[in-house]
């Protein structure tokens, strides 16, 4: 299945959920990568390239930037000629801030006739000179990382329906991709299933969701409850995980999402070869077994019957034979299905069946 087709199968179809979304984000998009040198911080750009390719006309990289999505390199003016209507900031750096030296490029995009779309913590209108330029040019500044109003404190009340949550050994290693692929696979089997976005990239892909890391901490578990409300007993919400329970900075949002979503099933996501937490070289990535154990122990507080269906590996840095060999070895070592959803195959089919068992 093509990734774009998978997204169409994973898009929300059930109403009644009070969740935020970007509203009408004008597309097609020019993906802005700034002067980013760390691929892990460009996950928004890569996510849109992989799951919304038909809405992306190219990329805009500043001098000093070394990260590329492989899309055509375009200036904002060139992108506008090719039909782009907005420039999406494709970077999610630590702290979610927009550096001052990016402002000229953002203004240039406005002058070229593009709206600016951001999933950063920094609000576009709070950036000096940007709001004034947008008003002068009649362009829009769209902040996606905006949670809904009046989120309740979590109740802990059990809810009807079935839920799956992806959890990770670290950030930016495949939780969103895994959730999108699983939601599509469930729907291919004729099940009523929805992908539930919890970060800015997922929201842009799916058209709705709640940016969990923008919610005040006391209300984060309540936001997770709101994101996946009562449903038909046969319905599946496949929820995009965030951060890692072991992360020195982001464990809080991971725990709130685990408690609030009350998942029946977990899938643990891991990137082979990653030795340290992204951006935190003093903190080693935990073992898969450690992650399974801690997630089940903590998740059992609000979902006593929680179970781990298997492991999703991000083998994008490996060749096909090495990736398949590692999946076999890890399946035997861990005693559960191990797959790379982007490679598909029998391994992924086994993981899907284990999730639904």
Buried (B, 14 or more C-beta within 10 A) or exposed (E): EEBEEBBEBBBBEBEEBEBBBBEEBBBBBBBBBBBBEBBBBBBBBBBBBBBBBEBBBBBBBBEEBEBBBEBEEBBBBBBBEEEBBBBBBBBBBBEBEBEEEBBEBBBBBBBBBBBBBBBBBBBBEEBEEBBEBBEEBEBBBBBBBBBBEEBEEBEEEEBEBBBBBBBBBBBBBBBBBBBBBBBBBBBBEEBBBBBBBBBBBBBBBBBBBBBBBBBEEEBBBBBBBBBBBEBEEEBBBBBBBBBBBBBEBBBBBBBBBBBBBBBBBBBBBBBBEBEEBBBBEEBEBBEBEBBBEBBBEBBEEBBEEBBBBBBBBBBBEBEEEEBBEBBEEBBEEBEBBBBBBBBEBEBBEBBBBBBBE
